[in-house]
Amino acid sequence: MPRAFLVVLDSVGCGGAPDAADFGDAGANTLGHIAQACAAGRAEEGRSGPLKMPTLDGLGLGAAIRLASGAATPGLEAAPGGLWGAATEVSQGKDTPSGHWELAGVPVPWDWHYFPQTEPCFDADLVAEVARLAGTDGILGNRHASGTLIVDEEGGAHVRTGRPICYTSVDSVFQIAAHEDPAIFGLQKLYDLCEAIAPRLHAMKVGRVIARPFTGSEAEGFTRTTNRRDFAIDPPSPTLCDWVQGAGRRVNAVGKIGDIFSMRGIDEVRKGADSDLFEHLCAFAAEAVDGSLTFANFVEFDSIYGHRRDVSGYASALEWFDAALPRFLDLLRPGDLAIFTADHGNDPTWRGTDHTRERVPVIGHGLGLREIGLVGFADVGASVAAHLDVPAEGPGRSFL
């Protein structure tokens, strides 16, 4: 019985979204612009030369970028040898839950709540409730901010007062940063606070409450850890994970997939930094049972390089993943399908620090050469279900 591996490279978009202008992102193209910057010598920190991704490009990555956006792809010009195409999202968001849920067959049927770009940006009742649950006399932050910057700015005050650092972004999120040391705040206390306030935020249609733990000191600097945890609103209807589990099959999650889907339809989760996640992915390729789905998210393209607008770092991360990929592919069994895609864009050459509305590549290994053209996000979930011979319940249509 065949297995399926759905691998999301977080934020690795390829431009061309027809409604990008509605989001202020007309012309954004994460992969296209990185490739062009590398070829022009503008991404030379820690790496050099054109973007090198021979494994994914050999399957059809460059062709998918050109299909999606018409952009030049210097360095990514191989003739496709695998399944390739690009997907367009219909959900009205450019965030993690919208992208992943729709890839799993369920477009978002509502408009998300976003906090105003004012300071303060949270209403007094919400602030009071967070402080009550935290057992403090107030909060810190209360504004739109970069997660790394606000920890640097407010970390000292947090250590002195114990107040949680609360902030948001242009995404539908409420983020709480706190020190892992129990003498200051504590990791479990942070998780408990996020879990307790999440129902209130979810009722407002805020997509996620995110725990952002960190360590360090004001003198030595603060560092976010890999113990992030997302408390996401439940998907509006059963997703690919539910379909597969409901058919009696096993669903393995790598990275933050369990958080994104509120653990619905998930049997096992393995977490860590992206380097650890790749080892988990390879382990599942070696040991996952027949008929199973392994659903993975590699977040650092987005969290470390996209939001920080680090072109060289983003290019290096892409090259690391591509160079490691043959080891995973060699572990797959005859009949297995591996699909590599993304949930949105985060063009490191773009203005601001936020996600960008883009199409995403859909690249497949295991079925030979197959051009699928422009498809919908939901078609990815329907196609994985079809490969596993599991009934699909969403609006997507299989491209297999």
Sine and cosine of phi, psi and omega as CSV:
sin_phi,cos_phi,sin_psi,cos_psi,sin_omega,cos_omega
0.00,0.00,0.77,-0.64,-0.07,-1.00
-0.93,0.36,0.38,-0.93,0.09,-1.00
-0.91,-0.42,0.26,-0.97,0.03,-1.00
-0.73,-0.68,0.61,-0.79,0.04,-1.00
-0.78,-0.62,0.91,-0.42,0.01,-1.00
-0.95,-0.33,0.92,-0.38,-0.15,-0.99
-0.90,-0.44,0.89,-0.45,-0.01,-1.00
-0.98,-0.19,0.89,-0.45,0.14,-0.99
-1.00,0.02,0.98,-0.17,-0.20,-0.98
-0.85,0.53,0.87,-0.50,0.09,-1.00
0.99,0.14,0.11,0.99,-0.09,-1.00
-1.00,0.09,0.92,0.38,0.00,-1.00
-0.98,0.21,0.14,-0.99,-0.04,-1.00
-0.70,-0.71,0.47,0.89,0.13,-0.99
0.96,0.29,-0.04,-1.00,0.19,-0.98
0.99,0.17,0.10,0.99,0.01,-1.00
-0.87,0.50,0.80,-0.60,-0.08,-1.00
-0.91,0.42,-0.37,0.93,0.00,-1.00
-0.95,-0.31,0.36,0.93,-0.05,-1.00
-0.85,0.52,-0.58,0.81,-0.02,-1.00
-0.89,0.46,-0.51,0.86,0.01,-1.00
-0.91,0.42,-0.37,0.93,-0.01,-1.00
-0.97,-0.26,0.10,0.99,-0.06,-1.00
0.97,0.25,0.38,0.93,-0.14,-0.99
-0.86,-0.51,0.34,0.94,0.01,-1.00
-0.85,0.52,0.84,-0.53,0.00,-1.00
0.99,-0.16,-0.20,0.98,0.04,-1.00
-0.92,0.40,0.60,-0.80,-0.03,-1.00
-0.32,-0.95,1.00,-0.09,-0.11,-0.99
-0.84,0.54,-0.86,0.50,-0.05,-1.00
-0.93,0.36,-0.68,0.73,-0.03,-1.00
-0.88,0.48,-0.71,0.70,-0.04,-1.00
-0.95,0.31,-0.55,0.84,0.08,-1.00
-0.91,0.42,-0.71,0.70,0.01,-1.00
-0.86,0.50,-0.68,0.74,0.00,-1.00
-0.92,0.38,-0.63,0.77,0.03,-1.00
-0.91,0.42,-0.67,0.75,0.03,-1.00
-0.88,0.47,-0.71,0.70,-0.02,-1.00
-0.90,0.43,-0.48,0.88,-0.02,-1.00
-1.00,0.00,0.06,1.00,0.02,-1.00
0.98,0.21,0.38,0.93,-0.02,-1.00
-0.97,-0.23,0.29,0.96,0.02,-1.00
-0.62,-0.78,0.90,0.43,-0.15,-0.99
-0.95,-0.32,0.11,0.99,-0.01,-1.00
-1.00,0.07,0.95,-0.31,0.00,-1.00
0.99,0.14,0.01,1.00,0.02,-1.00
-0.37,-0.93,0.04,-1.00,0.00,-1.00
-0.36,-0.93,0.50,-0.86,0.13,-0.99
1.00,0.10,-0.14,-0.99,-0.01,-1.00
-0.86,0.52,0.41,-0.91,0.04,-1.00
-0.89,0.45,0.78,-0.62,-0.09,-1.00
-0.92,-0.38,0.98,-0.20,0.04,-1.00
-0.68,-0.73,0.88,0.48,-0.14,-0.99
-0.90,0.44,-0.49,0.87,-0.05,-1.00
-0.94,0.34,-0.83,0.55,0.01,-1.00
-0.93,0.36,-0.58,0.81,0.04,-1.00
-0.91,0.41,-0.58,0.81,0.05,-1.00
-0.91,0.42,-0.43,0.90,0.09,-1.00
-0.99,0.14,-0.46,0.89,0.03,-1.00
0.63,-0.78,0.27,0.96,-0.09,-1.00
-0.88,0.47,-0.77,0.64,0.00,-1.00
-0.87,0.50,-0.67,0.74,0.03,-1.00
-0.89,0.46,-0.60,0.80,0.02,-1.00
-0.92,0.40,-0.65,0.76,0.03,-1.00
-0.89,0.46,-0.71,0.70,-0.02,-1.00
-0.91,0.41,-0.61,0.79,0.05,-1.00
-0.90,0.44,-0.69,0.72,-0.09,-1.00
-0.94,0.35,-0.62,0.78,-0.21,-0.98
-0.75,-0.66,-0.24,0.97,-0.08,-1.00
0.97,0.24,0.11,0.99,-0.08,-1.00
-0.97,0.25,0.51,-0.86,0.14,-0.99
-0.93,0.36,0.59,-0.81,-0.05,-1.00
-0.78,-0.62,0.91,0.42,-0.01,-1.00
-0.85,0.53,0.75,-0.66,-0.06,-1.00
1.00,-0.02,-0.31,0.95,0.00,-1.00
-0.86,-0.52,0.97,0.25,-0.15,-0.99
-0.76,-0.65,0.32,0.95,-0.02,-1.00
-0.94,0.33,0.47,-0.88,0.14,-0.99
-0.94,0.33,0.76,-0.65,-0.05,-1.00
-0.88,0.48,0.63,-0.78,0.05,-1.00
-0.82,-0.58,0.01,1.00,-0.02,-1.00
-0.77,-0.63,-0.31,-0.95,0.10,-1.00
-0.98,0.21,0.74,-0.68,-0.03,-1.00
-0.48,-0.88,0.53,-0.85,0.04,-1.00
0.07,-1.00,-0.28,-0.96,0.01,-1.00
-0.57,-0.82,0.49,-0.87,-0.08,-1.00
-0.88,-0.48,0.55,-0.84,0.00,-1.00
-0.90,-0.44,0.70,-0.71,-0.03,-1.00
-1.00,-0.03,0.55,-0.83,0.09,-1.00
-0.94,-0.33,-0.38,0.93,0.03,-1.00
-0.86,0.51,0.59,-0.81,-0.06,-1.00
-1.00,0.05,0.93,0.37,0.04,-1.00
-0.19,-0.98,0.28,-0.96,0.08,-1.00
-0.75,-0.66,0.77,0.64,-0.12,-0.99
-0.84,-0.54,0.11,-0.99,-0.06,-1.00
-0.90,0.44,-0.80,0.60,-0.02,-1.00
-0.87,0.49,-0.71,0.70,-0.01,-1.00
-0.83,0.56,-0.75,0.66,-0.05,-1.00
-0.90,0.43,-0.73,0.68,-0.04,-1.00
-0.93,0.36,-0.68,0.73,0.01,-1.00
-0.88,0.48,-0.68,0.74,-0.03,-1.00
-0.94,0.34,-0.59,0.80,0.12,-0.99
-0.86,0.51,-0.52,0.85,0.02,-1.00
-1.00,0.00,0.29,0.96,0.17,-0.99
0.99,-0.13,0.02,1.00,-0.12,-0.99
-0.79,-0.62,1.00,-0.10,0.13,-0.99
-0.88,0.47,0.48,-0.88,-0.01,-1.00
-0.98,0.19,0.83,-0.56,-0.09,-1.00
-1.00,-0.01,0.03,1.00,-0.06,-1.00
-0.80,-0.59,0.20,-0.98,0.14,-0.99
-1.00,-0.03,0.73,-0.68,0.02,-1.00
-0.95,0.30,0.41,-0.91,0.13,-0.99
-1.00,-0.01,0.75,-0.66,0.05,-1.00
-0.86,-0.51,0.63,-0.78,0.00,-1.00
-0.99,0.13,0.59,-0.81,-0.06,-1.00
-0.91,0.40,0.49,-0.87,0.02,-1.00
-1.00,0.08,0.91,0.42,0.03,-1.00
-0.80,-0.60,0.20,-0.98,0.09,-1.00
-0.74,-0.67,0.93,-0.36,0.08,1.00
-0.97,0.25,0.33,-0.94,-0.01,-1.00
-0.92,-0.39,-0.18,0.98,0.03,-1.00
-0.97,-0.25,0.62,-0.78,-0.02,-1.00
-0.95,0.31,0.35,-0.94,-0.12,-0.99
-0.88,0.48,-0.59,0.81,-0.01,-1.00
-0.91,0.41,-0.67,0.74,0.02,-1.00
-0.90,0.43,-0.69,0.72,0.02,-1.00
-0.87,0.50,-0.70,0.71,-0.02,-1.00
-0.89,0.45,-0.63,0.78,0.00,-1.00
-0.93,0.37,-0.66,0.75,0.04,-1.00
-0.88,0.47,-0.71,0.70,0.01,-1.00
-0.89,0.46,-0.65,0.76,0.01,-1.00
-0.89,0.46,-0.71,0.71,-0.01,-1.00
-0.92,0.39,-0.55,0.84,0.00,-1.00
-0.99,0.16,-0.26,0.96,-0.06,-1.00
0.95,0.30,0.53,0.85,-0.01,-1.00
-0.86,-0.51,0.13,-0.99,-0.01,-1.00
-1.00,-0.08,0.24,0.97,0.03,-1.00
0.28,-0.96,-0.13,-0.99,0.04,-1.00
-0.80,-0.60,0.18,-0.98,0.12,-0.99
-0.92,-0.40,0.30,-0.96,0.03,-1.00
1.00,0.02,-0.98,-0.21,0.02,-1.00
0.87,0.50,0.75,0.67,-0.02,-1.00
-0.33,-0.94,0.20,-0.98,0.20,-0.98
-0.95,0.31,0.71,-0.71,-0.05,-1.00
-0.28,-0.96,0.38,-0.92,0.24,-0.97
-0.96,0.27,0.69,-0.72,-0.06,-1.00
-0.88,0.48,-0.64,0.77,0.01,-1.00
-0.95,0.32,-0.62,0.78,-0.04,-1.00
-0.94,0.35,-0.66,0.75,-0.07,-1.00
-0.94,0.34,-0.49,0.87,0.09,-1.00
-0.92,0.39,-0.65,0.76,0.07,-1.00
-0.89,0.45,-0.65,0.76,-0.08,-1.00
-0.97,0.25,-0.59,0.81,-0.12,-0.99
-0.93,-0.36,-0.08,1.00,-0.08,-1.00
-0.86,0.51,-0.66,0.75,0.00,-1.00
-0.89,0.45,-0.71,0.70,0.03,-1.00
-0.90,0.43,-0.58,0.81,0.04,-1.00
-0.89,0.46,-0.71,0.70,0.00,-1.00
-0.89,0.47,-0.63,0.78,-0.05,-1.00
-0.96,0.27,-0.58,0.81,-0.13,-0.99
-0.95,-0.31,-0.37,0.93,-0.09,-1.00
0.98,0.22,0.03,1.00,0.01,-1.00
-0.94,0.33,0.69,-0.73,0.05,-1.00
-0.94,0.35,0.53,-0.85,0.03,-1.00
-1.00,-0.08,0.90,-0.43,-0.08,-1.00
-0.90,-0.43,0.74,-0.68,-0.04,-1.00
-0.41,-0.91,0.12,-0.99,0.00,-1.00
-0.59,-0.81,-0.13,-0.99,0.04,-1.00
-0.55,-0.84,-0.20,-0.98,0.06,-1.00
-0.95,0.31,-0.20,0.98,0.12,-0.99
-0.98,0.19,0.25,-0.97,0.02,-1.00
-1.00,0.10,0.98,0.20,-0.08,-1.00
-0.64,-0.77,0.46,-0.89,0.19,-0.98
-0.81,-0.59,0.92,-0.40,-0.12,-0.99
-0.93,-0.36,0.66,-0.75,0.01,-1.00
-0.82,-0.57,0.88,-0.48,0.04,-1.00
-0.97,-0.25,0.65,-0.76,0.02,-1.00
-0.38,-0.92,0.42,-0.91,-0.03,-1.00
-0.96,0.27,0.61,-0.80,-0.02,-1.00
-0.96,0.27,-0.34,0.94,-0.02,-1.00
-0.92,0.39,0.86,-0.51,0.00,-1.00
-0.86,0.50,-0.41,0.91,0.03,-1.00
-0.95,0.33,-0.32,0.95,0.03,-1.00
-0.97,-0.24,-0.78,0.62,0.05,-1.00
-0.49,-0.87,-0.90,0.44,0.07,-1.00
0.96,-0.29,0.62,-0.79,-0.06,-1.00
-0.92,0.40,-0.73,0.69,-0.03,-1.00
-0.91,0.41,-0.61,0.79,0.04,-1.00
-0.89,0.45,-0.61,0.79,0.05,-1.00
-0.90,0.43,-0.72,0.69,0.04,-1.00
-0.87,0.50,-0.70,0.71,-0.02,-1.00
-0.89,0.46,-0.64,0.77,0.02,-1.00
-0.90,0.44,-0.73,0.69,-0.01,-1.00
-0.89,0.46,-0.68,0.74,0.00,-1.00
-0.90,0.43,-0.61,0.80,-0.04,-1.00
-0.95,0.31,-0.59,0.81,-0.04,-1.00
-1.00,0.05,-0.28,0.96,-0.09,-1.00
-0.84,0.54,-0.71,0.71,-0.02,-1.00
-0.84,0.54,-0.59,0.80,0.03,-1.00
-0.90,0.43,-0.68,0.73,0.00,-1.00
-0.94,0.35,-0.63,0.78,0.00,-1.00
-0.90,0.43,-0.59,0.80,0.05,-1.00
-0.89,0.45,-0.43,0.90,0.06,-1.00
-0.99,0.10,-0.03,1.00,-0.10,-0.99
0.92,0.40,0.59,0.81,0.24,-0.97
-1.00,0.08,0.81,-0.58,-0.21,-0.98
-0.92,0.39,-0.64,0.77,-0.10,-1.00
-0.55,-0.83,0.60,-0.80,0.29,-0.96
-0.96,-0.27,0.83,-0.56,-0.14,-0.99
-0.89,-0.46,0.83,-0.55,0.12,-0.99
-0.99,0.13,0.82,-0.58,-0.07,-1.00
-0.85,-0.53,0.98,0.18,-0.03,-1.00
-0.96,0.27,0.47,-0.88,0.05,-1.00
-0.56,-0.83,0.20,-0.98,0.05,-1.00
-0.75,-0.66,0.03,-1.00,0.06,-1.00
0.94,-0.33,-0.17,-0.98,-0.04,-1.00
-0.61,-0.79,0.24,-0.97,0.01,-1.00
-0.90,0.43,-0.57,0.82,-0.02,-1.00
-0.96,0.29,-0.64,0.77,-0.08,-1.00
-0.99,-0.14,-0.19,0.98,-0.04,-1.00
0.99,-0.13,0.38,-0.92,-0.02,-1.00
-0.95,-0.31,0.55,-0.83,-0.03,-1.00
-0.72,-0.69,0.80,-0.60,0.10,-1.00
-0.94,0.35,0.59,-0.81,-0.01,-1.00
-0.98,-0.19,0.06,-1.00,0.02,-1.00
-1.00,0.07,0.15,0.99,-0.04,-1.00
-1.00,0.03,0.36,0.93,0.12,-0.99
-0.80,0.60,0.55,-0.83,0.11,-0.99
-0.58,-0.81,0.74,-0.67,0.01,-1.00
-0.98,-0.20,0.75,-0.66,0.11,-0.99
-0.95,-0.32,1.00,-0.06,-0.15,-0.99
-1.00,-0.08,0.49,-0.87,0.14,-0.99
-0.88,0.47,0.55,-0.83,-0.01,-1.00
-0.92,0.40,0.61,-0.79,0.14,-0.99
-0.83,0.56,0.51,-0.86,-0.09,-1.00
-0.95,0.31,-0.29,0.96,0.01,-1.00
-0.38,-0.93,0.18,-0.98,-0.03,-1.00
-0.85,0.53,0.67,-0.74,-0.02,-1.00
-0.96,-0.29,0.00,-1.00,0.07,-1.00
-0.75,0.66,-0.66,0.75,0.00,-1.00
-0.87,0.50,-0.70,0.72,0.03,-1.00
-0.91,0.42,-0.66,0.75,-0.01,-1.00
-0.86,0.51,-0.72,0.70,-0.06,-1.00
-0.93,0.36,-0.73,0.68,0.00,-1.00
-0.90,0.44,-0.62,0.79,0.01,-1.00
-0.91,0.42,-0.39,0.92,0.06,-1.00
-1.00,0.06,0.15,0.99,0.04,-1.00
1.00,0.09,0.23,0.97,-0.01,-1.00
-0.99,-0.14,0.21,-0.98,-0.03,-1.00
-0.99,-0.13,0.63,-0.78,0.03,-1.00
-0.85,-0.52,0.89,-0.45,0.02,-1.00
-0.97,-0.23,0.66,-0.75,-0.01,-1.00
-0.88,-0.48,0.70,-0.71,0.03,-1.00
-0.86,-0.51,0.81,-0.59,-0.02,-1.00
1.00,0.06,-0.62,-0.79,-0.12,-0.99
-1.00,-0.03,0.29,0.96,0.00,-1.00
-0.85,0.52,-0.68,0.73,0.01,-1.00
-0.86,0.51,-0.65,0.76,0.03,-1.00
-0.91,0.40,-0.70,0.71,-0.07,-1.00
-0.88,0.48,-0.59,0.81,-0.04,-1.00
-0.98,-0.21,0.29,0.96,0.03,-1.00
0.77,0.64,0.54,0.84,0.02,-1.00
0.90,0.44,0.22,0.98,0.06,-1.00
-0.97,0.23,0.81,-0.59,0.03,-1.00
0.97,0.25,0.29,0.96,-0.05,-1.00
-0.92,-0.40,0.75,-0.66,0.03,-1.00
-0.99,-0.10,-0.60,0.80,-0.06,-1.00
-0.52,-0.85,0.61,-0.79,0.04,-1.00
-0.82,-0.58,0.69,-0.72,0.13,-0.99
-0.80,-0.60,0.76,-0.64,-0.11,-0.99
-0.85,-0.53,0.03,-1.00,0.06,-1.00
0.58,-0.81,-0.13,-0.99,0.14,-0.99
-0.93,0.38,0.28,-0.96,-0.06,-1.00
-0.84,0.54,-0.58,0.82,0.03,-1.00
-0.90,0.45,-0.62,0.79,0.07,-1.00
-0.94,0.35,-0.63,0.78,-0.01,-1.00
-0.89,0.46,-0.59,0.81,0.02,-1.00
-0.90,0.43,-0.62,0.78,0.05,-1.00
-0.90,0.43,-0.64,0.77,0.06,-1.00
-0.89,0.46,-0.67,0.75,0.01,-1.00
-0.88,0.48,-0.69,0.72,0.02,-1.00
-0.90,0.43,-0.62,0.79,0.02,-1.00
-0.89,0.46,-0.67,0.74,0.04,-1.00
-0.92,0.39,-0.59,0.81,0.05,-1.00
-0.88,0.48,-0.55,0.84,-0.01,-1.00
-0.99,0.16,-0.53,0.85,-0.21,-0.98
-0.85,-0.53,-0.21,0.98,-0.05,-1.00
-0.87,0.49,0.62,-0.79,-0.08,-1.00
-0.96,0.26,0.33,-0.94,0.04,-1.00
-0.85,0.53,0.61,-0.80,0.06,-1.00
0.99,0.16,0.06,1.00,-0.09,-1.00
-1.00,0.03,0.30,-0.95,0.14,-0.99
-0.91,-0.41,0.76,-0.65,0.18,-0.98
-0.91,-0.42,0.86,-0.51,-0.12,-0.99
-0.89,-0.45,0.87,-0.50,-0.11,-0.99
-0.81,-0.58,0.52,-0.85,0.13,-0.99
-0.76,-0.65,0.80,-0.59,0.12,-0.99
-0.96,-0.27,0.95,-0.31,-0.25,-0.97
-1.00,0.00,-0.34,0.94,-0.21,-0.98
-0.94,0.33,-0.40,0.92,0.13,-0.99
-0.80,0.60,-0.68,0.73,-0.04,-1.00
-0.99,0.16,-0.83,0.56,-0.21,-0.98
-0.95,0.30,-0.57,0.82,-0.07,-1.00
-0.99,-0.12,-0.59,0.80,-0.15,-0.99
-0.94,-0.34,-0.67,0.75,-0.02,-1.00
-0.92,0.40,-0.82,0.58,-0.04,-1.00
-0.89,0.45,-0.48,0.88,0.00,-1.00
-1.00,0.00,0.02,1.00,0.03,-1.00
0.82,0.58,0.73,0.69,-0.01,-1.00
-0.97,-0.23,1.00,-0.06,-0.08,-1.00
-0.91,0.41,-0.73,0.68,-0.02,-1.00
-0.89,0.46,-0.68,0.73,0.00,-1.00
-0.90,0.44,-0.65,0.76,0.02,-1.00
-0.90,0.44,-0.70,0.71,0.02,-1.00
-0.88,0.48,-0.67,0.74,0.02,-1.00
-0.89,0.46,-0.65,0.76,0.01,-1.00
-0.91,0.42,-0.66,0.75,0.05,-1.00
-0.88,0.47,-0.68,0.74,-0.01,-1.00
-0.93,0.37,-0.60,0.80,0.07,-1.00
-0.88,0.48,-0.74,0.67,-0.04,-1.00
-0.88,0.47,-0.71,0.71,-0.04,-1.00
-0.90,0.43,-0.63,0.78,0.00,-1.00
-0.92,0.38,-0.53,0.84,0.01,-1.00
-0.98,0.19,-0.38,0.93,-0.19,-0.98
-0.86,0.51,-0.62,0.79,-0.01,-1.00
-0.83,0.56,-0.53,0.85,0.02,-1.00
-0.90,0.45,-0.63,0.77,0.07,-1.00
-0.93,0.38,-0.73,0.68,-0.06,-1.00
-0.88,0.47,-0.57,0.82,0.00,-1.00
-0.93,0.38,-0.32,0.95,0.00,-1.00
-1.00,0.05,-0.19,0.98,-0.01,-1.00
-0.95,0.32,0.47,-0.88,-0.03,-1.00
-0.99,-0.16,0.35,-0.94,0.08,-1.00
-0.82,0.57,0.74,-0.67,-0.02,-1.00
0.99,-0.10,-0.27,0.96,0.03,-1.00
-0.94,0.35,0.50,-0.87,0.09,-1.00
-0.84,-0.55,0.79,-0.62,0.12,-0.99
-0.89,-0.46,0.82,-0.58,0.04,-1.00
-0.89,-0.45,0.75,-0.66,0.04,-1.00
-0.92,-0.38,0.80,-0.60,-0.06,-1.00
-0.50,-0.87,-0.28,-0.96,0.00,-1.00
-0.54,-0.84,0.17,-0.99,-0.06,-1.00
-0.96,-0.29,-0.30,0.95,0.00,-1.00
-0.04,-1.00,-0.15,-0.99,0.10,-0.99
-0.95,-0.32,0.21,-0.98,0.19,-0.98
-0.39,-0.92,0.95,0.32,-0.13,-0.99
-0.88,0.47,0.92,-0.40,-0.05,-1.00
-0.95,0.31,-0.13,0.99,0.08,-1.00
-1.00,-0.08,-0.01,1.00,-0.15,-0.99
-1.00,0.04,0.28,-0.96,0.07,-1.00
-0.93,0.36,0.38,-0.92,0.03,-1.00
0.95,0.30,-0.30,-0.96,-0.04,-1.00
-0.72,-0.69,0.32,0.95,-0.16,-0.99
-0.93,-0.36,0.15,-0.99,0.04,-1.00
-0.84,0.54,0.39,-0.92,0.04,-1.00
-0.84,-0.54,0.62,-0.79,-0.02,-1.00
-0.98,0.20,0.92,-0.39,-0.06,-1.00
-0.58,-0.82,0.35,-0.94,0.30,-0.95
-0.94,0.35,0.24,-0.97,0.02,-1.00
-0.78,-0.62,0.53,-0.85,0.06,-1.00
-0.94,0.33,0.50,-0.87,0.14,-0.99
-0.80,-0.60,0.96,-0.29,-0.11,-0.99
-0.85,-0.52,0.76,-0.65,-0.08,-1.00
-0.80,-0.60,0.56,-0.83,0.08,-1.00
-0.83,-0.56,0.71,-0.70,0.10,-0.99
0.83,-0.55,-0.25,0.97,-0.03,-1.00
-0.88,-0.48,0.17,0.99,-0.02,-1.00
0.97,0.22,-0.20,-0.98,-0.03,-1.00
-0.94,0.34,0.81,-0.59,0.01,-1.00
-0.39,-0.92,0.93,-0.38,0.06,-1.00
-1.00,0.03,0.86,-0.52,-0.05,-1.00
-0.97,-0.24,-0.18,0.98,0.04,-1.00
0.96,0.27,-0.46,-0.89,0.03,-1.00
-1.00,0.00,0.85,-0.53,-0.05,-1.00
-0.82,-0.57,0.01,-1.00,0.07,-1.00
-0.99,-0.12,0.40,-0.92,0.09,-1.00
-0.80,0.60,-0.72,0.70,-0.07,-1.00
-0.90,0.43,-0.38,0.92,0.04,-1.00
-0.92,0.40,-0.42,0.91,0.03,-1.00
-0.90,0.44,-0.76,0.65,0.02,-1.00
-0.88,0.48,-0.66,0.75,0.01,-1.00
-0.90,0.45,-0.59,0.81,-0.02,-1.00
-0.95,0.32,-0.65,0.76,0.06,-1.00
-0.89,0.46,-0.67,0.74,0.04,-1.00
-0.88,0.48,-0.67,0.74,0.01,-1.00
-0.89,0.46,-0.65,0.76,0.01,-1.00
-0.89,0.46,-0.60,0.80,0.00,-1.00
-1.00,0.07,-0.01,1.00,-0.04,-1.00
0.85,0.52,0.72,0.69,0.04,-1.00
-0.89,-0.45,0.71,-0.70,0.01,-1.00
-0.89,0.46,0.73,-0.68,0.07,-1.00
-1.00,-0.08,0.63,-0.78,-0.07,-1.00
-0.93,-0.37,-0.13,0.99,-0.07,-1.00
-1.00,-0.06,-0.16,-0.99,-0.06,-1.00
-0.99,0.14,-0.13,0.99,-0.06,-1.00
-0.94,0.35,0.34,-0.94,0.05,-1.00
-0.80,-0.59,0.71,-0.71,-0.06,-1.00
-0.90,0.43,0.67,-0.74,0.10,-1.00
-0.98,-0.18,0.17,0.99,0.02,-1.00
-0.99,0.11,0.00,0.00,0.00,0.00
